Amino acid sequence: MHAVATLHSERSQHLAEIIHREMDKSVDEAVGEVEFSASIYRYYAENAETFLTDEPIELLEGQGTAVVRRRPVDVLLGIMPWNYPYGAGSSAASSSIPGRSGSPVRTRRSMRRSGRRRGAQCAG
């Protein structure tokens, strides 16, 4: 996901121009959205291990141990608002990828350019 964040940062002007052309957002607003999306990808890349770590929980009674274990569930589908394409897409994709759930969102091209394989990380 660091690579996806880097691609968003490096291509922010180009991506912003797409938003401007397709949605008539101002270029400044669109650049801000792309940069915000890059920061979302960086956040999940830097914190994925913590988010996926087993969490021991205290038993209310009895003996033994218990943990909350986070594992992939399957492909997650998110319906994104039309007026916030990169921001909403990055939130959906970046939060599902660390657990290796798929996420069929519009950002899949960025995922492929970053070296992610098709399939688990990027359905479609």
C-alpha positions in Angstrom: 0.0 0.0 0.0 3.0 2.3 0.4 3.4 1.9 -3.4 -0.2 2.9 -4.0 0.2 6.0 -1.8 3.4 6.9 -3.6 1.6 6.6 -7.0 -1.2 8.8 -5.8 1.3 11.4 -4.6 3.4 11.2 -7.8 0.4 11.4 -10.0 -1.7 13.8 -8.0 -2.0 16.4 -10.7 -3.0 13.9 -13.3 -5.6 12.2 -11.0 -6.9 15.6 -10.0 -7.4 16.6 -13.6 -9.5 13.5 -14.1 -11.8 14.5 -11.2 -11.9 18.0 -12.5 -12.8 16.9 -16.0 -15.4 14.2 -15.0 -17.0 16.0 -12.0 -16.1 19.7 -12.5 -14.4 19.9 -9.1 -11.8 22.6 -8.9 -8.3 21.3 -9.5 -7.2 22.5 -6.1 -10.0 20.6 -4.4 -9.3 17.5 -6.5 -5.5 17.6 -5.7 -6.5 17.8 -2.0 -8.7 14.7 -2.4 -5.9 12.8 -4.1 -3.4 13.7 -1.4 -5.9 12.8 1.3 -6.3 9.4 -0.4 -2.6 8.9 -0.4 -2.5 9.6 3.3 -5.2 7.0 3.9 -3.2 4.4 2.0 0.0 5.3 4.0 -2.0 5.1 7.3 -3.2 1.6 6.6 0.2 0.5 5.3 1.9 1.7 8.5 -0.7 0.3 10.8 -1.8 -2.9 9.1 0.3 -5.2 11.4 -1.2 -3.6 14.5 -4.8 -3.9 13.1 -4.3 -7.6 12.3 -2.6 -8.6 15.5 -4.5 -11.1 17.7 -6.1 -9.3 20.7 -6.2 -11.3 23.9 -9.4 -10.8 25.9 -10.0 -11.4 29.6 -12.3 -14.2 30.5 -15.1 -13.2 32.8 -14.9 -16.6 34.6 -13.3 -20.0 34.2 -9.8 -20.9 33.1 -8.2 -20.7 29.7 -7.4 -18.1 27.1 -9.4 -16.2 24.5 -8.4 -14.0 21.6 -10.1 -11.9 19.0 -8.5 -13.0 15.7 -8.9 -10.9 12.6 -8.9 -12.8 9.3 -10.1 -12.1 5.7 -13.8 -12.6 5.1 -14.1 -12.5 1.3 -14.6 -9.8 -1.3 -16.0 -6.7 0.2 -18.2 -4.5 -2.0 -18.5 -0.8 -1.3 -20.8 1.6 -3.1 -18.8 4.8 -3.4 -20.3 8.3 -3.7 -19.8 9.9 -7.1 -18.5 13.2 -5.7 -15.6 11.8 -3.7 -14.1 9.0 -5.9 -10.5 8.7 -4.6 -11.2 9.4 -1.0 -14.0 6.9 -0.6 -12.3 4.3 -2.7 -9.1 4.6 -0.8 -10.9 4.1 2.5 -12.7 1.0 1.3 -9.7 -0.5 -0.4 -7.0 0.2 2.2 -9.0 -1.0 5.1 -9.7 -4.4 3.4 -6.4 -5.1 1.9 -4.3 -5.7 5.1 -6.5 -8.7 5.9 -6.3 -9.8 2.3 -10.0 -9.4 1.6 -10.7 -8.3 -1.9 -12.1 -4.9 -2.7 -13.6 -4.3 -6.1 -13.3 -0.5 -6.3 -12.3 2.0 -8.9 -8.8 2.3 -7.6 -7.9 -1.2 -8.9 -5.7 0.3 -11.7 -3.5 2.0 -9.0 -3.2 -1.3 -7.2 -2.0 -3.0 -10.3 0.5 -0.3 -11.1 1.9 -0.6 -7.6 2.7 -4.2 -8.2 -0.3 -5.8 -6.5 -1.5 -8.9 -8.2 -5.1 -9.4 -9.4 -7.3 -11.5 -7.1 -7.2 -11.3 -3.3 -6.2 -7.7 -3.1 -8.0 -6.4 -6.1 -11.0 -8.1 -7.6 -12.2 -7.1 -11.0 
